[in-house]
Amino acid sequence: MSKKKITLRITQIKSPIGYRQRAWKTLEALGLKRMHHTVEQPDNPAIRGMIKSIEHLLKVEEVKG
């Protein structure tokens, strides 16, 4: 049996201008560089924690594959 891995498709939908530098650094750590930029990251607790801290700036979708 093959185990399906879940990845998260993360899109930046709002600018971090006006937010603390921590939000900028978290976006950078996720690999997001600009508005409407999308990256895929593995679904793990570290990534989920980063998403939770700046969820107001992001759109997140689960991708099975």
C-alpha distance (Angstrom), angle and dihedral (degrees) to the residues before:
residue distance angle dihedral
M1 . . .
S2 3.73 . .
K3 3.76 117.8 .
K4 3.80 113.5 -135.5
K5 3.79 113.7 -130.2
I6 3.76 118.6 -141.9
T7 3.77 118.7 -141.4
L8 3.76 127.9 -174.5
R9 3.79 121.8 -127.7
I10 3.79 104.8 -149.0
T11 3.80 122.2 -167.8
Q12 3.80 125.8 -175.3
I13 3.81 106.6 -131.5
K14 3.80 101.1 168.1
S15 3.79 134.7 44.0
P16 3.82 119.0 -111.6
I17 3.82 90.8 -140.8
G18 3.79 107.2 128.5
Y19 3.81 93.7 23.8
R20 3.78 127.2 103.4
Q21 3.79 120.9 -82.3
R22 3.80 88.5 -108.2
A23 3.82 89.3 69.8
W24 3.82 90.4 52.3
K25 3.82 91.2 49.8
T26 3.80 92.3 48.1
L27 3.82 91.5 52.0
E28 3.80 88.8 49.7
A29 3.82 91.4 49.4
L30 3.80 90.1 52.5
G31 3.82 89.4 52.8
L32 3.79 97.2 -111.3
K33 3.79 115.1 143.4
R34 3.81 107.7 171.8
M35 3.79 145.3 -2.6
H36 3.82 115.5 -55.3
H37 3.81 90.9 11.5
T38 3.81 112.2 143.9
V39 3.80 128.9 -155.6
E40 3.79 133.5 174.6
Q41 3.79 118.2 -133.4
P42 3.82 131.0 176.9
D43 3.79 116.4 -98.5
N44 3.79 105.5 -109.7
P45 3.82 136.2 132.5
A46 3.82 94.2 -98.7
I47 3.81 93.4 55.2
R48 3.82 91.6 42.7
G49 3.82 89.5 53.5
M50 3.80 92.2 52.0
I51 3.80 90.4 48.6
K52 3.81 91.5 49.0
S53 3.81 92.1 54.1
I54 3.83 93.7 55.3
E55 3.81 102.8 22.0
H56 3.83 90.3 133.4
L57 3.84 88.7 68.1
L58 3.81 98.1 45.9
K59 3.79 146.2 65.6
V60 3.82 113.1 -150.6
E61 3.80 128.5 -165.2
E62 3.81 128.4 179.4
V63 3.80 115.1 -127.8
K64 3.79 121.0 -166.2
G65 3.70 116.5 -151.3
